[in-house]
Amino acid sequence: MIVAVCGMEREARIAGGANVTTVVGGSSGHLRERLENALADARGVISIGIAGALSPQLRPGDLVVAAAVLVQGKRFAADADWSARLVAQLPGAMFAPIAGANELIMTAAEKARMFEATGAHAADMESHIAAEIAQSRGLPFAGLRVIADAATSGLPACASVALTPEGKVNLAAVLGSVLKRPTQIPQVLRMARESNAAFAALFRCRALLGDRLLGPDRL
């Protein structure tokens, strides 16, 4: 069994399958607890979903296979064989380090600083947790992330309240934020377009990866 770690329910619906158990957490505390409880029969852990670009060369819909996950001076290496299979199967995928973040990276300036400091090409809020726990259990780890927002794009204020702890879209909070700050509407519309492109790319990826996401239990 492969455990797929996601930050959003929508990601989990795409990633899941007969031989893939999904773990979703919209906050780090919930995610850690749920992941620890899901590993009894796991043969590998993959962080899969959307991410923000840190490298200016990446665009929405681009694929990044994690060479490693970098967080607070720590480096968690991805399984070389699993990662190589992902790169070989996914046309155009970039093999590069990704960064873990405990909060959304909201502005282009923040992305630029993280890129300069770490050299990571993308960032998300789940991969560092998945990688750390996989390493602690001696399990192979892989990361596959699809870019949802470019390094030069900032996120609207409503993005900070967009998800519940269960990884579901908090529509009421988003609408409340937009009503308070209607100037963010152009950013919201752009984020929606780019997120849809990223989810479409993730769906195409999933169709190429088979029932075990090319993990250690692959046929």
PESULWO-V261880 format. One record per run of one state. SS is the DSSP state (~ for helix, > for strand, _ for the rest). FROM is the first residue (numbers start at 1). LEN is the number of residues. If there is no record, write none. Layout:
SS_FROM_LEN, SS_FROM_LEN
This chain:
__1_1, >_2_5, __7_2, ~_9_7, __16_1, >_17_1, __18_2, >_20_5, __25_3, ~_28_10, __38_6, >_44_10, __54_9, >_63_9, __72_2, >_74_4, __78_2, ~_80_10, __90_4, >_94_7, __101_7, ~_108_11, __119_3, >_122_3, __125_2, ~_127_10, __137_3, >_140_10, __150_7, ~_157_5, __162_1, >_163_1, __164_5, >_169_1, __170_1, ~_171_10, __181_1, ~_182_27, __209_11
